[in-house]
Amino acid sequence: MARAFKILSACGSGIATSSHVATSIRQGMADRGVNVEVRTCGVNEMSGLIDNVKPTIIVSTTSLESVRNVGDIKVMSGVPLLTGIGKNQFFDEMEGYLKSIS
């Protein structure tokens, strides 16, 4: 099986929208043949999880300015997965990035 890329899905509380985004990412990437593991969290938990999870991408439904001190980890807005607007472009960008580093 191909390498599983680790994705961290963050929202304000780590419950509702991060779970919806995580499900969308799993399905969207599976449809494209890209193996991902997605972990959900609240923005306040993120810094503690980065060292443990070692995500390739962080997807946040909060403002991207609230995602700080993540080093060279790619950060993407999860809003397109909530609204449906720009969803295909989101998956194109994620797939392109993951394939470029594999």
N, C-alpha and C positions, 0 to 999 in steps of 0.2 A: 504494500500500500504506500502511496505517496506520502511525503512529509505532511503533517498537519500544521498549518499556520495557526498561531495563537492570536486571538482577537479579544480585546477587552472592550465590553459594551458598557458605557457609563451613563447614568442619568442622575438627577438630583437625589433620589432616594435609593436607587439600586433595585427597585422592585418593578414598577409597571412598564415604563417606556423602554428601559434597558432590556427587559425580557422580550418585549415585542420586537425590538431591533435585533436582538440575538437570534430569535427565531427566523426573522427575515434574512439575516446574513447566512445562517446555516442553509436555508433552502436555496437562496440565490446563488451561493457559491457551489452547492451540490449540483444545481442545474448546469453549472459551467464546468463541472468536473474538478473543482478545487476543494481540497480537503482542509477544513478549518475546525478548530475547537474554539468555542466562544464562551467566555466567562462574563457574568454580569456583576456590576458593582455600582455603588454611589460614588459621586465625584470625591467625596470626603474620604473614601476608602482607597482611592486609586493609588496614591503614592505608596501605601503599604503593600499593595498587590503587585506593583510593577516588578519588584525584585523577585518575587516568588513565581509569578505567571510568565514573565519575560515575553510580553506580547509583541507581535510584529506590527500590529496596528491597534490604535485606540479609537473607538467610535463613540462620540459623545453627543447626547441630545441637548446638553446645556451649551452655553456659549463656549466657543473654542478657546477664548481668552481664560476661561476658568481651568483649563488643562495646562498646568505648568510643570516645569522641572521633569520632563519626560525624556530628556536626552534626544537621541536621533530617531525615536519611535514616531512613525507616521501617525498623524491625528486627522481624523475625518469627521465631518458632521453627519450625525445619524438622522437629521431632520427629513431628508428625502424618503427615508424608509417609514416615517410616520405619516407624511403627507401624500406620498406616492409621486410627487412632482420631482423629477430628476432621479428617480429610482434606477432606471437603466444606466444612466451616466454614473451613478454611484457604484453600481456593480462593475461597470467597465473600468472605472478607475481602480477599484479594489483588485480586480482580477489582473489588470495590467501591472500594478505595483507588485503583487505577490509573485507573478510569473517573472518579473524583472529581477527579483532577488533570489529566485530558487536555483 
